[in-house]
Amino acid sequence: MKKRLFFCLLIIFSSAKIIAVNLYKAISIAYATEYETSVTFPAGYAIGDYVEFLRVNPTSAGASGYYQISLSYTRGNIASAATHIASISHSNPNLWREIGRINNNPYVGSGTNFTIDCNTQYANPRFRIRAVNTLGVNTPIIVYIKVISINVNGNFDPLNITGNDTSVMKFLPMTADWDLYVGNVFTSDGASLAIKALQNGNVGIGTATPDEKLTVKGKIHSREVKVDMAGALVPDYVFADDYKLNSLQEIENYIKEHKHLPEIPSAKEIEKNGLMLAEMNMALLKKWKK
């Protein structure tokens, strides 16, 4: 009797374990993480032609998606490939924007034929592939596409909607901001901020609060620095014969009153606003004549 009871319990336990494993597997595969497909652009396709090929379903409120979209294709025996990153956030309008690339391997000596657009419409985010060039247009081109969901994605819904759109002028942000922390991974020391990028496009090196397109907290070591002076007024006019110079007495009087050269910022101004190299060099060039 005890043996029979033991075997019954063993069978029940084994069955429960199998059910639990199967249930775990079912839950695990309920979320789609990868999707592969291909689309064919026929011979004679035009710039702006597109194929809307996929709808995605981010799990959290339909708006938590982060996707990597890779594509590859050949023109004859010449290969091209690219990888794009799409960030889908909450309550977005029905708007198509091009997705930025983190990797791009174009045709040798030429450009890229196709790009990826994303429509982040709330509860209906979708992807399409769009022609931006017509290299090899005389033959059909098969484009292989692989989509990877970085965040949890409910499922992938294949689409096959075609059309032409040349109105896309904006890019989809890859992220709201970006940080690169570096350090010794073998010690318990904390990492140091190497690069910070903000929403406005400002980039900081060694600082989390860049106030210009590039802000560096520290020294810059460079072999050469080129300053673009397009449109600037270079003061060669001071060398003209009819240019009126200030007298030495006028300059002396100005220095006694203001404690710095005319048209040159004071130490307090430089301390407050920084030193603008282009402006300072032009001012010094102007003073050279005097």
C-alpha positions in Angstrom: 0.0 0.0 0.0 2.8 2.4 0.9 4.6 1.6 -2.3 1.5 2.2 -4.4 1.0 5.6 -2.6 4.6 6.5 -3.2 4.4 5.7 -6.9 1.2 7.7 -7.2 2.8 10.7 -5.5 5.8 10.3 -7.7 3.6 10.3 -10.8 1.7 13.3 -9.6 4.9 15.2 -8.8 6.4 14.3 -12.2 3.3 15.4 -14.0 3.2 18.7 -12.1 6.8 19.3 -12.9 6.2 18.6 -16.6 3.2 21.0 -16.6 5.2 23.6 -14.8 8.1 23.3 -17.3 5.7 23.5 -20.2 3.9 26.5 -18.7 7.2 28.2 -18.2 8.2 27.5 -21.8 4.8 28.8 -23.0 5.3 32.0 -21.0 8.9 32.4 -22.2 8.0 32.1 -25.9 4.9 34.3 -25.6 7.2 37.3 -26.2 8.7 37.7 -29.6 12.3 39.0 -29.6 13.4 38.4 -33.2 11.8 38.7 -36.7 13.3 38.0 -40.1 11.8 38.7 -43.5 12.8 40.0 -47.0 11.3 42.4 -49.4 11.9 42.8 -53.1 12.2 46.1 -54.9 11.4 45.5 -58.6 13.5 46.7 -61.5 12.7 50.4 -62.1 11.8 51.3 -58.5 12.0 55.0 -57.7 13.3 57.1 -54.9 10.7 57.2 -52.2 9.2 53.8 -52.9 8.6 51.9 -49.7 7.3 48.7 -48.2 5.7 48.9 -44.8 6.6 45.4 -43.5 6.1 45.1 -39.8 4.0 46.3 -36.8 5.5 45.8 -33.4 3.9 45.6 -30.0 5.9 46.9 -27.0 4.7 45.3 -23.8 4.5 48.2 -21.4 1.6 50.5 -22.4 2.5 49.8 -26.1 5.2 52.4 -25.8 8.3 50.9 -24.3 10.0 49.7 -27.4 13.6 49.7 -28.4 14.5 47.9 -31.6 17.5 47.1 -33.7 16.8 46.7 -37.4 19.5 45.3 -39.7 19.3 45.0 -43.5 21.5 43.6 -46.2 21.3 43.3 -49.9 23.4 42.9 -53.0 23.6 44.7 -56.4 25.1 42.1 -58.6 27.9 40.7 -56.5 28.5 43.8 -54.5 27.1 43.7 -50.9 25.7 46.5 -48.8 24.4 46.4 -45.2 23.2 48.7 -42.4 22.0 48.6 -38.8 19.4 51.0 -37.4 18.2 51.8 -33.9 14.6 52.8 -33.1 13.3 54.1 -29.8 9.5 54.1 -29.3 8.0 56.2 -26.5 4.6 57.1 -25.2 1.7 59.0 -26.9 3.4 59.7 -30.2 1.5 61.0 -33.2 1.0 59.3 -36.6 4.4 60.4 -38.1 7.0 58.7 -40.2 10.7 59.5 -39.4 13.9 58.0 -40.6 15.8 55.9 -38.2 19.5 56.7 -37.5 22.2 54.2 -38.3 24.8 52.8 -35.9 26.5 50.8 -38.7 26.5 51.5 -42.4 28.4 49.5 -45.0 27.4 51.0 -48.4 28.3 49.8 -51.8 32.0 50.2 -52.7 32.6 53.7 -54.0 28.9 54.7 -54.0 26.0 55.2 -51.6 23.2 53.3 -49.9 20.0 52.4 -51.7 17.6 51.9 -48.7 16.8 53.2 -45.3 14.4 52.3 -42.5 11.6 54.5 -41.3 9.6 54.2 -38.1 6.1 55.4 -37.3 5.9 55.6 -33.5 2.1 56.1 -33.5 0.8 55.2 -30.0 -0.5 51.6 -29.9 0.4 51.2 -33.6 4.2 51.5 -34.1 5.4 50.3 -37.5 8.5 49.9 -39.7 9.0 50.4 -43.4 11.9 50.2 -45.8 12.3 53.1 -48.2 14.4 53.7 -51.3 16.8 56.7 -51.0 18.9 55.8 -54.1 18.5 53.9 -57.4 21.9 52.2 -57.8 21.4 49.1 -59.8 17.7 50.0 -60.6 17.7 48.0 -63.8 17.4 44.7 -61.8 15.2 43.6 -58.8 16.9 43.9 -55.4 16.1 41.6 -52.6 16.6 43.2 -49.1 16.9 40.9 -46.1 15.7 42.3 -42.8 16.2 41.3 -39.2 14.5 43.0 -36.3 15.6 42.4 -32.7 13.5 43.7 -29.8 15.8 44.9 -27.0 12.9 45.5 -24.6 10.0 43.0 -24.2 7.8 42.8 -27.3 4.4 41.1 -27.3 4.4 40.0 -31.0 5.4 40.9 -34.5 2.6 41.5 -37.1 3.8 41.2 -40.7 2.6 43.9 -43.1 2.9 44.4 -46.9 1.9 47.9 -47.6 3.5 49.7 -50.6 3.6 53.3 -51.7 5.9 56.3 -52.4 6.9 59.0 -49.9 9.5 61.7 -50.5 8.4 63.9 -47.6 10.4 62.4 -44.8 12.8 65.1 -43.6 13.2 64.3 -39.9 15.1 61.6 -37.9 13.7 59.6 -35.1 15.8 60.1 -31.9 17.7 57.0 -30.9 17.6 58.1 -27.2 16.8 61.1 -25.1 20.4 61.4 -23.9 23.5 59.2 -23.9 26.3 58.5 -21.4 29.6 56.7 -21.7 31.2 55.6 -18.4 34.7 54.1 -18.4 36.9 52.8 -15.7 38.9 49.8 -14.4 36.5 46.8 -14.5 38.8 44.8 -12.2 38.5 47.1 -9.2 35.7 48.4 -7.0 36.4 52.0 -8.0 33.5 53.8 -9.6 33.6 54.7 -13.3 34.3 58.1 -14.8 32.0 59.9 -17.2 33.8 60.1 -20.5 31.1 61.4 -22.9 27.6 62.9 -22.3 25.2 63.8 -25.2 22.1 65.8 -24.5 18.8 66.2 -26.3 19.8 69.5 -27.8 22.9 67.9 -29.5 25.4 69.3 -27.0 28.2 66.9 -26.2 30.3 67.0 -23.1 33.7 65.3 -22.5 34.3 64.8 -18.8 31.2 66.8 -17.9 27.4 66.0 -17.6 26.3 69.5 -18.3 27.7 70.7 -21.7 26.6 74.2 -22.5 28.0 74.3 -26.1 28.0 71.9 -29.0 31.3 70.6 -27.4 32.2 71.2 -23.8 35.5 69.8 -22.5 36.3 69.7 -18.8 40.1 69.4 -19.0 42.9 70.0 -21.4 42.8 69.5 -25.1 45.9 68.1 -26.8 45.9 68.7 -30.6 48.4 68.9 -33.4 46.4 71.6 -35.2 43.1 73.5 -34.6 41.2 74.9 -37.6 38.7 77.7 -36.9 36.1 78.3 -39.7 36.1 82.0 -40.5 33.5 81.9 -43.3 31.6 85.1 -43.3 33.8 86.7 -40.7 35.3 90.1 -41.3 39.1 89.7 -41.2 40.6 93.1 -40.4 43.0 93.4 -43.3 41.3 96.8 -43.9 43.6 98.3 -41.2 46.5 98.1 -43.6 44.8 100.4 -46.1 46.5 103.8 -46.6 43.3 105.7 -45.7 42.6 103.8 -42.5 42.7 106.2 -39.5 44.8 105.0 -36.6 44.4 106.0 -33.0 47.3 108.0 -31.8 49.6 106.6 -29.1 48.3 109.3 -26.8 44.7 108.1 -27.3 45.7 104.5 -26.6 47.6 105.5 -23.5 44.6 107.5 -22.2 42.3 104.5 -22.8 44.6 102.1 -21.0 44.9 104.4 -18.0 41.1 104.7 -17.7 40.0 101.1 -18.5 43.2 99.1 -17.6 43.1 97.1 -20.8 43.7 97.6 -24.5 40.8 99.1 -26.6 38.6 96.5 -28.3 40.3 93.7 -26.2 38.1 92.2 -23.4 39.2 92.8 -19.9 40.4 90.0 -17.5 37.0 90.1 -15.7 35.2 89.7 -19.0 37.4 86.8 -20.0 36.9 85.2 -16.6 33.1 85.5 -16.9 32.6 84.7 -20.6 35.7 82.8 -21.6 38.1 83.5 -24.3 36.8 83.4 -27.9 39.8 82.4 -30.0 38.5 83.6 -33.4 37.5 87.0 -32.0 40.7 87.5 -30.0 42.9 86.6 -33.0 41.1 89.0 -35.2 41.3 91.7 -32.6 45.1 91.1 -32.2 45.5 91.2 -35.9 43.8 94.6 -36.0 46.1 95.8 -33.2 49.2 94.6 -34.9 49.0 97.5 -37.3 48.6 100.0 -34.5 
